[in-house]
Amino acid sequence: LLFSNAWGYTTGGAAEYMVKSFRLMGLNSVVTSDDAAKYETLYGWHSQGGQYGPPGFIPYDTETARKQFKDYYTTFFASGKGKGSAPGMLIFQLADEPGEVNPDPKAASPAFRQWLADQALKPDLFGKGTWEDVNFSLAAPKTPEETRLHYWSRKYRSYLTTRMFALAAEGVRAAAPNHDVQAYVALS
């Protein structure tokens, strides 16, 4: 069992009391803000880390976004808010109740077109003659072709959102003190 929430950010004597109390209740991992390594040593459990939300590197280009996340988390754990993370950190919360990404239609359109082609779709599904005429759009549809474009734009937006979090998790695993860390998103 793992306990972590607002009380998990207590320090000093209050943290000591919390850890000992929860240990007596049978929890085998309690997160504290400053003493995670100490309690890993004393009790043999693992700790967790996290942030409210990762940077929004939207993966129109996967390799560019992968490098951005890797660089971000390398700095995060070396000299940023994650500096001093305990070596036994097994869990890292990437985000708490995130929304979907908000793609810039102009920036998203080239990769969106390629993604549509990869789905074995044709431009005529959207009433267009070439892929260059098809653009990412979340505008309210008025025609059947625009409705299909809106549907596929929403699907692409969902794809970008999940891809972004997957790349962020990859960046955390590469840079965290424990490379076996599990990075997750709290969807509550």
C-alpha positions in Angstrom: 0.0 0.0 0.0 1.1 3.5 -0.7 0.0 6.7 1.0 0.6 10.0 -0.6 -1.4 13.1 -0.7 -1.4 16.6 0.9 -0.4 15.2 4.2 2.5 13.6 2.5 4.1 17.0 2.3 4.5 17.3 6.0 8.0 17.6 7.4 10.0 17.2 10.7 8.3 15.8 13.7 4.9 15.6 12.1 6.4 13.6 9.2 8.0 11.2 11.7 4.7 10.7 13.5 2.9 10.2 10.2 5.4 7.6 9.0 5.4 5.7 12.2 1.6 5.7 12.6 1.0 4.6 9.0 3.7 1.9 9.4 1.9 0.6 12.4 -1.4 0.5 10.4 0.3 -1.8 7.9 1.1 0.6 5.0 4.5 -0.3 3.5 5.2 3.0 1.8 4.5 6.6 3.0 5.6 9.6 1.0 7.1 12.6 2.8 8.4 15.7 1.1 11.9 15.8 2.5 12.9 12.6 4.1 12.0 9.9 1.5 15.6 8.5 1.4 15.7 8.3 5.2 12.5 6.3 5.4 13.5 4.1 2.5 16.6 3.2 4.6 14.7 2.8 7.9 11.7 0.8 6.7 12.9 -0.7 3.3 10.1 0.8 1.3 10.1 2.9 -1.8 9.0 6.5 -2.3 7.3 8.4 -5.0 7.6 11.8 -6.7 5.6 13.8 -9.1 4.4 17.1 -10.5 1.1 18.6 -11.2 1.6 18.5 -15.0 4.4 18.0 -17.4 5.4 20.6 -20.0 3.2 20.6 -23.1 5.6 19.4 -25.7 3.0 18.3 -28.3 4.4 15.5 -30.3 3.7 16.6 -33.9 7.2 15.2 -34.5 7.9 12.3 -32.1 11.6 12.5 -32.1 11.6 16.3 -31.4 9.2 15.8 -28.5 11.1 12.8 -27.2 14.3 15.0 -27.0 12.4 17.9 -25.4 11.1 15.6 -22.6 14.4 13.9 -22.1 16.2 17.3 -21.8 13.4 18.6 -19.5 13.5 15.6 -17.1 17.3 15.5 -17.1 17.3 19.1 -15.8 14.3 18.4 -13.5 16.1 15.6 -11.7 19.6 17.1 -11.8 19.0 20.6 -10.7 15.2 21.3 -10.7 12.3 20.4 -8.5 13.2 16.7 -8.7 16.7 17.2 -7.4 17.2 15.1 -4.4 14.6 12.5 -5.3 15.3 9.3 -3.4 17.1 6.5 -5.1 14.2 4.1 -4.3 11.6 6.2 -6.0 9.3 3.7 -7.8 6.4 5.9 -8.7 6.3 9.3 -10.4 3.0 11.0 -11.0 3.2 13.0 -14.3 -0.1 14.9 -14.0 -3.2 15.2 -11.9 -6.5 15.1 -13.9 -5.1 16.5 -17.1 -7.1 17.7 -20.1 -6.3 17.0 -23.7 -3.6 18.9 -25.5 -4.7 22.0 -27.6 -2.9 21.6 -30.9 -2.2 24.6 -33.0 -4.1 23.9 -36.2 -1.3 25.3 -38.5 1.5 23.4 -36.7 -0.6 20.2 -36.4 -1.8 19.9 -40.0 1.3 18.4 -41.7 1.6 15.6 -39.1 -2.2 15.3 -39.0 -2.3 14.6 -42.8 0.4 12.0 -42.5 -1.5 10.4 -39.6 -4.7 10.3 -41.7 -2.8 8.7 -44.6 -1.4 6.1 -42.2 -5.0 5.3 -41.2 -5.6 4.4 -44.9 -7.9 7.4 -45.4 -8.1 9.5 -48.6 -8.6 13.3 -48.9 -11.9 12.8 -50.7 -13.4 11.5 -47.4 -13.2 15.2 -46.4 -14.3 16.6 -49.7 -10.8 17.5 -50.8 -8.7 16.7 -53.8 -5.3 16.5 -52.2 -3.8 16.1 -48.7 -2.5 19.6 -48.8 -6.1 20.8 -48.7 -6.9 18.9 -45.5 -6.2 20.7 -42.3 -6.6 19.9 -38.6 -9.8 21.5 -37.4 -11.9 21.4 -34.2 -14.3 24.1 -35.6 -18.1 23.3 -35.4 -18.9 21.2 -38.5 -21.6 22.3 -40.9 -21.4 19.6 -43.7 -20.9 15.8 -43.6 -17.3 16.3 -44.8 -16.6 18.8 -42.0 -18.2 16.4 -39.6 -15.8 13.6 -40.7 -12.9 16.1 -40.4 -14.0 17.1 -37.0 -14.2 13.4 -35.9 -10.8 12.6 -37.2 -9.3 15.8 -35.7 -10.7 14.8 -32.3 -9.2 11.3 -32.7 -5.8 12.9 -33.6 -6.0 15.2 -30.6 -6.6 12.2 -28.3 -3.7 10.4 -30.0 -1.4 13.4 -29.4 -2.5 13.6 -25.8 -1.7 10.0 -25.0 1.5 10.1 -27.1 2.6 13.2 -25.1 2.2 11.4 -21.8 4.0 8.3 -23.1 7.0 10.4 -24.2 7.0 12.2 -20.8 7.0 8.9 -19.0 9.9 7.7 -21.2 11.8 10.9 -20.2 11.1 10.3 -16.5 12.4 6.7 -16.7 15.6 7.9 -18.5 16.4 10.6 -16.0 15.0 9.6 -12.6 17.4 8.2 -10.0 15.7 4.8 -10.4 15.3 3.9 -14.1 12.6 1.3 -13.2 10.3 4.1 -11.9 6.7 3.8 -13.1 5.4 7.2 -14.4 1.6 7.6 -14.5 -1.2 10.1 -15.0 -3.9 10.4 -12.3 -7.2 10.5 -14.3 -9.5 10.7 -11.2 
